[in-house]
Amino acid sequence: MKTIDVRGGTNLGGVQPEIFAMPPGMAIRYDKPCAALTDLITGYHVYRSSGPESLGQVDRFLPGTANVRFTIDAGPVSVSIGRRTFADLPPATLYGPTGTALKAITNGGIMIGFGVSALAWSRLFRRSAGDYCNKIVPLGEAMGPIATGRFMDALRLAACDDEVAPTLDAILCDLLGPPPAEAALIGQLSHMIGRDGSHDVATVAAELGITGHALRRISVRHFGFTPKMLLRRARFLRSFLRLFRTPGTVDYSLIDPSYFDMSHFLRDADTFLGMTPRRFMASSTPFLDASVRARAAVLGAATQVLHVPSTIAPIGSGTPAQGPQGDAAPRGTQPAPVSGAPAGSSPLPPGMIEAATIAAMASTSMPTMAAQEATPLGLSDGDTPPAPDPD
């Protein structure tokens, strides 16, 4: 596939073409995975940039879940996560879960990627997701050279971006290992992360019917961060996306009501963005603008962090959590009620941006994105993201 073969769009019917509108030389595509991968892969994305404007393109991205990304016919790529920079990146990379915003400098070409949900992590990778948090590594180190080669060969042979989704579907279905024993717990925790309101770790563990130690183990192993970090990151992103690129004055009344005050929200902004929301929104985010708009239209949630399983019921729906032996909470522990929701109800769909907001978002330029660093991997606690980018 060549840069000229990427036209943008989606495999989902009924989405208006203007959702994918981009300036000349650029295109964006979002596709849904096949039914067998619905709760495992959070979506496929394809980006294309060419021409003089693509050289040295700068963009910023929100912290998120793990992603696998491939570059084709692309120039050099450099990505910073906090104070760490991953440069001279290979064409196939694994982005671990991130706890702070990313800054990318790219030079045109094609970038193809897919999001790896917590349910899919252990079915594709052997090591804990916590080993890769806030890191970008060559995909071959995490998945092996044979699987990496299969992806790259098949994507290079694709005639156009319409073929990306079926190509990735076929390879991923073949590579998946068996589901983990705690799959239902992982899915229900994903629902809890995506819902509105403040949740302390003890309440989450009680609702799931497991111990705090078991909750932490599941969180780090499959999500990459501790439960406290996952809940904070999701709450911040839910609030920030309500402000992001809205027309007119930034309305801080839209943030999650569980924030004590404005300074509480701004402290989280410093952690997850490395700057104030106003400064982030004033910086270069052309690719992010288009991605938020297109992802919300095709996949339902504007960011992967707020993407929840559709085949695993949330707590309160009548389906109990099923954990491995030894994970149960002490006898007599009663699940706490879901704040703001009546018994038996499902939480509001997380991550959705109002239609008027999506329509108002500007379509601008994009870079490609991928990265690597050769330093040894190590387990991160997850509660302390890297220091913010000084610029």
N, C-alpha and C positions, 0 to 999 in steps of 0.2 A: 504494500500500500504506500502510495506517495501522498505528499501533502495536498496536492490538488484533488485527491480522491475523497477527502473529508468534506462533506457538505453540511453536516449537522442535522438535528432533528431528534426523533424518537421512534421506538417501535410500539409505543402506546397510542391507541387511537383516541381521537377527540381532543388532542392538545393543540391549541392555536399555534400556527407557525411563527407568529411574532414573538412568542416566548423565547425562541432560539435566535432572534435577530442579533447580528453582530456587525461591526464595521467591516469594510472590505479587507480581504486577506485573512479573516478570522472566522472560526466556526466552533460551535459547541453542540454536543450530543449527550443525552442521558437516556439509558434504556433500562427496562425492568428485566431481571433474570427470569429463567424458566421456573415453572411451578415447583420443581424439586429443590430449587435454591432460594425460594422466596424468603425464608427467615435466616438464611446463611450469608448471602451476598446482598449488601445493602444498595446495590445498583452498579451499573456500568457507566463510565463517563469517557468521552473522547473530546479532546481539544486540539484545535489547529490554529497556528499562527504563522504568517509568512510576510515577507516584504521588509523594507528598511525599519519600519516601526517595531518589528519584533525583536530587533537586536538590542540586548541589554534591558529587555522588558522587566519591570519591577512589579510585583504584586504581593499582597499579604493574604493569609488564609487563617481561618479560625481553628482552634485546637479541635482534635477529633479522634475518631477511632482508627484502627489499623487500616492501611490501604496497600495494595500491590499496584505498582505503576510501571509502565513501559514507555520508552521514547523511541520513535522511529523517524529517521530523516531529520534529526534535531541537532541544534547547536549545543554548546556547553551549558550545563545547568548547575546552579548553586542554590542551596536552601539553608537558611538559618533558623534554628529553633532556640529561642532565647539567645544566649551568648555563644552557642555552638554553631559552627558553619560546616556543612557537608558539601564539598565541591568536587568537580571533575567526576560526575556521577556516571555509573554504567547504565546501559539501556534498560535493565530490569532491576527494580528495587523494591524493598519492603519498607514502608513507613510504619513505625510502631505507633501505638497510641500516644497522643500528645496532650500536654497540660498547659501549653502556652502557644500563642500565635506563631505562625510560620511566615518567613519572608523569602520569596523566591526571586532569583534573577535568571532569566532564561533568554534564549536566542533563537526562537522559532522552531517549527517542526510540529510533530504529532505527539501527543501524550494520551495514552490509553490506560485506564485504571479501573479497579473495582474495590469496593469497601468490604472489609472482613468483619462480620459481626462477632460478638462474644460467643454466640452459638457455633460459629464456624471455626473459631481460632484453633481449638485442639484437634479439629478434623483436618486441618491443613498444615499445622506446625507442631513440632514436638515440644519445644521449649515454652516456658511460661511467657504470656504476653508482657508480664512485668519486666522480663529481661530486655525488652525492646522499647520500653516507654521513652519518649523524647529522643529517639534515635532513628536513623535511616541507614539501612545496610543493603548490600547486594542481595538480591533475591536468592541467588545460588547458595549463600551461607545459611539461609533459613529454610529453604524448600528443597535444595539440592540442584545440581546442574542439569539433570535429565528433565525434570519438570520445567525448569526455567527455559531450557532449550525448546521444549514443546510449545510453550507460550509464544516465544519470540518468533519461531519459524512459522507458526500458524498465522500470527498477526501480520507478519511481513508479506505473506502470500494472499491475505485478504484483498479483494478487489476494491472495496470501498468500506466506509464506516458502517453501512447497513449490516455487514457480515460480522462485526465485532461481537455482538451479543450472542449469536448462535455458536460462534467459534469458542468463546470463553465458557459458555454453558457446557459444551461437550467436554472440554478439558477438565473443568472443575468437577463435574459429576463423576468423572473417572478417577480424580485424585482424592476425593473425600474419603476420610477414614470413618470409623463408627462414631456415633454420637457419644458424648461423655455421659457418665452416670447421672450427673446433676443437671441435665439439659433443661428439665422443667423449671428448676430453680433459677437457672441462668436467664431463661425467657421471662420469668416473672420479675426478676430483679431488673431486667431491661425495661419492663413496663413501669416499675416504680421509679426508675431514674428519669423516665420521660414525663412523668406527671407533674402537675403544678404543686407548689407548696413546699414548705421546709420539712425535711425528714432527718431525724437523728439516726445514727447507726443502730442504736439499741432498738428503736421502733421498727426499723427495716428488718432486723434479724427476727424480732418477735412476729412480725407479719408473715415472714417466710417460714417461721417455725424451726429456725436453726439457731445455733449459738453464734455469738459475735466472732469467735475464732473461725468458725466454718465460713461465715460470710466474708471475712477478710481473705481467706484462702481462695474462695471462689472468685472474688473480685480481682485479685492480683493475677491469678492464673489465667482467667479468660478475658478480663477487661483491661488489665494492665496497671490499674491503680487501686488504691484502697477505697473502701466504700465511701468514706468521707469525701475524698477527692472526686469520685464519680458524681456524687450528689451535688457538690458545689459547682462543678463544671457544667452540669446539665442545667441547674437553676440559672446560672449566669447566662448561658447561651440562649435559653428560652427568653430571658429578659432582653438581652442585647439584640436578638433578631427582631423583636418588636420595635426597636429603635432604628435598626440598620436601614439606611437609605430611604427613610420615610420622608415624604415631602414636607417642607416647612420646618418649624422649630422642633428640636428634639424634645419629646414629651416623656419625662422621667416618671410620670404617673403610670406608665405602661409596664414598669418593671414588676417582678414578682412581689406580691404583698408580704412575703415572709422576710424580705430585707427590712432590717430595723430602721434604717434611714439611708440618705443618699451617700454618706461616707462609707457605709457598709457595702453598698453596691460598687462604689469607686475603688475600694480595696480589692474586691474581686476582679474588677477590670484591670487593675495593675498586675494581678496574678496571671490572668488568662489572656490578656492582650499585650501587657507590657507598657501600657499607656492608657490615657483616658479614652472613653468611647468616642468623644468628639474628635480627638486627634486621630484615632484609628479610621474613622469614617472620612476624615479629610485627607487621608493618605492614599496611596495608589492601590486600589482594589478592583481593577476592571474585570479580572477573571472571577473574583469572588462575587461581584455583583451579578454576573450572568449565571454563575453556578447556583446561587441561592434561588434565583428566580426559576431556573429550569428544573432544579432538583425538586422544589416544592410542587411544581406542576406535574411532574412525572411520577415521583416516588412518595409524595405526601408530606415529607418532612424536609425542611430547608437545610438541615445539616444532619450528618450521620449519627451524631451523639443522641439525637432525639428520635431516631428511627427505631420503632418497636416491632416485635414479632407479631405476625397476623394469625399464626396457627397455634400459639400458646396463650391461653387465657390469663388475664391479669388477676391478681388477688382481689377477692370480692365478687368474682364472677361465678363462684361455685366450684371451681377446680382447685383442689389443694395442691400445695407444693409437695414435690416428691424428691427427697434428697437421699444420698447414699447413707448406709447404716452408720450411725455414730454422729450424724449431723443434726439430729433433732434437738430442739431446745428442751430444757428441763420440763418434766411433766407438770402440767398445770399452767404453763405459760399460755396466755390468751393473745391472739393476734390483735394488734391495735386497729381501730377503725381507720378507713381511708378518709383523710381530712377533706371535707367539702364534697363528698360523694355519698349518696345513699347506699345502703347495703344492696349488693347484687348488681350495682352499676359499674360500667367501665369508665375509666378516666377519659377526659376530653382528648382528642387526637393531639399529640404533642408536636411541637415544631412547626405547626401550620402558620403560614403568613397570610393575612387577610388579602383577598383578591385585589382590593384597591392598592395595597402596598406593593404586591407583586407587579401589577401593571405599571406602577410608577417608577419601578427600578430601571435605571439606565442601562442600556446595552453598550458595553465598552470593550476595550481590548483585553487580550488574555495572553499569558505565556504558557509554555509547557512546564512540567514540574516533575522532578525526580531527584534522588540524592543518595549519597553513600559516605560513610566514614569508616576507616580501617581500624579504629581503636577497638579493643576487646569489649565484648558486651558484659554488662553486670546488672544485677537486680537492683532496681530503684524502689525506694519506699513508696513513692508516688504522692506523698502529702506535700512535698516541697518541689514545685516545678523549677526549671532553670531561671536564673535571673533574667529580667526583661532586657530586650534588645535596646542598647543605649541610644540608638538613633531615633 
